[in-house]
Amino acid sequence: MPPRDPRARLARDWLARAERDLRLARLAISDPALAGLTAFHCQQAAEKALKAFLT
């Protein structure tokens, strides 16, 4: 894809969002009280990475 392809930019944006969700999951995993949030952010990261792939 050319560098200015809007799909490439959109895919990069989805991947950046996925990375932020993973960062939050890594922070939350150290606290057992936040286990639900850890799982949620992992799921969100996977969904956003899939959206990037499909884009």
Stockholm file with secondary structure:
# STOCKHOLM 1.0

chainA/1-55         MPPRDPRARLARDWLARAERDLRLARLAISDPALAGLTAFHCQQAAEKALKAFLT
#=GR chainA/1-55 SS CCTTCHHHHHHHHHHHHHHHHHHHHHHHTTCGGGHHHHHHHHHHHHHHHHHHHHC
#=GC SS_cons        CCTTCHHHHHHHHHHHHHHHHHHHHHHHTTCGGGHHHHHHHHHHHHHHHHHHHHC
//
